[in-house]
Amino acid sequence: MSPSIKSNNLVGIGPRVLEVQRLLAMEELDDTRIIGLWGMGGLGKTALAKACYDRTVSSKKEIKHHFIRNINESCESQVGVEGIVQDLYSKLLSEKNLSREDLDMKCRRARLSRSKVFIVLDNVETPCQLEQLLLGDVSKHNKLFAMGSRIIVTTRNKKVLQNAMARVYAMKALSYNESIRLFSLHAFRQYYPPDDWMHLSHLAASYCKGNSLALRVLGGTLFGEDIQYWQNFLSGLRRIQKPEIHDILRRSYNKLGVQERRLFLDVACLLNGIARSRLIKYMAVTCSSTYCIVKDLIDKSLLICISCKDGEKIEVHDLLKEMAWNIVNEEQKLRKRTRLVDPEDIHKLLTTHKKLRTTEGISLDLSKAKEMHLEANAFEGMDSLTFLNFWLPINAMSNRSARDNKFLLPYGGLDSLPGGLRWLHWDQYPSKSLPLRFYPQHLVHLIIRDSPIKRLWQGFDQPLLVNLMVLNLSYCASLLVIPDLSKSSKLEELLLRECKSLVEVPSQVRYLDRLIAIDLGYCVNLKHLPSKFNSKFLKNVWMDHCPNVKHCPDMNSGELMELDLNETPVIEPPEAIYHVKQGGILRLCGKHFANFPAISARLQEFHLCHSAIKDINPYGHHQASSELLPEFGWLELVGNLQCKSLPKNIWNMVSSLLTIRHSPLLENLPEISEPVSGLSYLSIIRCESIKSIPSSINNLVSLSYLGLRNTGIKSLPSSIQELDQLNSIDLSYCKSLEHIPSNIQKLPKLYGLYLRGCRSISSLPELPSNLSILDVGGCKSLQALPSNASKLSWESLRFYNCPELDRTFPDEIVANYPVYATLPRRCKAELQYLGSDIPEWFSSKSANGNDGSSVMVHLPPSNGSSERPMLKGIAFGVVWFSDSFCVWPTMKCDCSIGTITVASWSSCHFSLDGDGTNSSDKVFLWFDQNLSGKSKEREGKGEEEAWYVKYAGLAVSFRFYPRLGYGEDVKQLENFKIKRCGVSLMY
């Protein structure tokens, strides 16, 4: 029996009802309590309130109750607020046609004060409406009804609840499973979509982003339609919005004033995700009441304020963004639309329209744009333009060498840019300077990254930039000078990372007393800096990898949270290191650091690299005192070649992570005299003189990771069995390691054991039952795997270049691979061993020949049967050869139909540890549950159906190839060869 539509709105309501019921606490006999359900339209506030109402009324029959739906609409209708008041109190007092004057009578007020009530006031828009409904001052509502009374108010305006001192329940979007269920109830009249419709249902549900109204309307629209209709409708959904959705979302918008509408459209169309403080300052240049407008829009649920690490950011729900674009696109003429983001529209506007254009804002993702030939006068007639944003995503910025410039300008560049611009962001700006006729007086944001620009303005006639708050010229490798900032007293961010030709930061920067962030990282030719930064608000200073900077400017900021001097060889420790605040980050580097700095603040991170420190004294030049002992969340000591010893109390200095790398003179770690509860990560790397670790290691009671790579240890202490939180041990390349204690089996949470390159170890004890990762590659003396190895559920098992082990390799591990790889908790599973063939259980293998890197796979036909087994994932296998040394590539696999790549996968890093003496072939197997063949962030966006369904019954090609990380030398793969490969669809 199919579920009734009447019950459809209750999907996802159950858990929320319990949460609201806890706020209601009906059993508590306190004063009248108001519970506010607050959120944007369409999230189910009314449905939740109704469910709570029905539940309470059915169990508390003695309580007088009333539910008033859609008060705001009733107030604007002929009923009016007076009619609502009359209806409400007539029912509560069991009298007919009570007027407002009747309710002022003492006898009736007395009766009300003795009445325990449960009321729902749905969709209250203003504080004034609530005051009228509660007969006056809402702050005195506790005197209106008897103790234990409850009032639920649903609203989009948080001020309604604040004025009433209500307990606010912020509405949440439906979860993915709830969304699918609600959508299915309306689209199919059943709780879950049929199998063949699951992918399209996922697209529809993901578009609605948990908005119950959108899910209901969209499901009802698609009910009874065929699959082709669904595909066509969903492909155009970004441009189509059903009137029912549009009406309820636009109702709030239509109530706004002119400035509120303008700000909402700017955020929805152009500035979604901007920091709240930055938005207010940016808009305040032309609107002094921006703070109040932003707050009002948040209270009305048109903007969402999200707390994040750096403060608060402002976002807009996708459906509200769609509504905003519908409003903008109501103007049919392109040149009269106020805001543009569509690449085709922007291309037309800048290349073909030469008339007066009233566009106010343009935002273009350059990674999605086609090449654009602009004429010198491309921006003439655009006097209304205040926002110009030609931007590249962060991932595209990180791979700048792989891109082409999307703009082609005439030889002389542009004649001008609009003088009214307040926001100019142009990544890859193609000229060596800005136009001579560009003289912006209101510029707030100026961002030009990865450009051949040498100087912003030629000559001496440049704008005063009195409103400038952000100047970002990062990755402009040819930049010679920065503009005159002497009048830019509002500047907060000066970002010049990788300006490799820049030699000087002028002294005028010293006097910018509102600076919050300065980034000079990788300015490799920078030599001259101001002697001081005067700003008392300075929060972040990055001066890393500046080899020619010898002095760090003084700083008086009381807000300093990060100072980065990594790989910058300052001659003497700057005073600024003692100004980094509690919870801040400090990175220091250089041979001129002969003493450990006496830092008294508790830092989140402290990194000290390449110093001349011999003995670390945490008190600096002070005498030992517990009051001065520094504390670090993460302490990293790297390349301190003269360091011989660590302080006994180093374990009390670190609360989370301790990393020590490349200290060849360091011979031991201090004993741990008492239990330490904070330290969870201990990594000692390339400290060859360390022969053992303290037997008191068990006092690190919270330790979850123990790394001792490239050290001289011979064994682990038996006390390691007491580390019951330990989940990973890395002993890779410990060439003297001979023994692993047998009690390692008692570690209940040990998940990974890494022993690569431990040439002296000959045997392993029984392994913990929870172990899922084992790497023994290059353990040349290892005779055999433990007897219980074939019984464990492996996620990654790697053994290769182990001459003795190769002869006793347990075949059942390979045979059982399809079983443990497809366990529900596995997303990936890897196996690497010596061998020359793909396992027999692979359904498709490449033919023997010169090129074994590709294989054809015949996909099973789509028979429409719901009984067909579910595809759990895909197993990949390659037989490869390489004599390269210590290369860590990933294996890539592309699935293609002809010349079109329909899916792509990557393995985790695998190992090439050949030393030229072992010419044997290796087998690398991996399993992936990600059937779509792309990152999870992109799943369900834009694809009509899964590739293995769309191309069912056809032959597809899988091609394998290695891929190195960014910046790695490809010559390391010259002798790499894939001899055979295989693919198996795992059901």
Secondary structure, 3 states (H helix, E strand, C coil): CCCCHHHHHHCCHHHHHHHHHHHHCCCCCCCCEEEEEECCCCCCHHHHHHHHHHHHHHHCCCCEEEEECCHHHHHHCCCHHHHHHHHHHHHHCCCCCCCCCHHHCHHHHHHHHCCCEEEEECCCCCHHHHHHHCCCCHHHHHHCCCCCCEEEEEECCHHHHHHCCCEEEECCCCCHHHHHHHHHHHHCCCCCCCHHHHHHHHHHHHHHCCCHHHHHHHHHHHCCCCHHHHHHHHHCCCCCCCHHHHHHHHHHHHCCCHHHHHHHHHHHHHHCCCEHHHHHHHHCCCCCCHHHHHHHHHHCCCCEEEEECCEEEEECCHHHHHHHHHHHCCCCCHHHCCEECCHHHHHHHHHCCCCCCCCCEEEEEHHHCCCEECCCCCCCCCCCCCEEEEECCHHHHCCHHHCCCCEECCCCCCCCCCCCCCEEEECCCCCCCCCCCCCCCCCCEEECCCCCCCCCCCCCCCCCCCCCCEEECCCCCCCCCCCCCCCCCCCCEEECCCCCCCCECCHHHHHCCCCCEEECCCCCCCCECCCEECCCCCCEEECCCCCCCCCCCEECCCCCCEEECCCCCCCCCCHHHHCCCCCCEEEEECCCCCCCCCCCCEEEEEEEECCCCCECCCCCCCCCCHHHCCEEEEEEEECCCCCCECCCCHHHHEEEEEEEECCCCCCCCCCCCCCECCCCEEEEECCCCCCCCCHHHHHECCCCEEECCCCCCCECCHHHHHCCCCCEEECCCCCCCCECCHHHHHCCCCCEEECCCCCCCCCCCCCCCCCCEEECCCCCCCCCCCCCHHHCCCCEEEECCCHHHHCCCCHHHHHCHHHHHCCCCCCEEEEEEECCCCCCCCCEECCCCCCCCEEEEECCCCCCCCCCCCCCEEEEEEEEECCCEEECCEEEEEEEECCEEEEEEEEEECCEECCCCCCCCEEEEEEECCCCCCCHHHCCCCCCCCHHHHCCCCEEEEEEEEECCCCCCHHHHCCCEEEEEEEEEEC
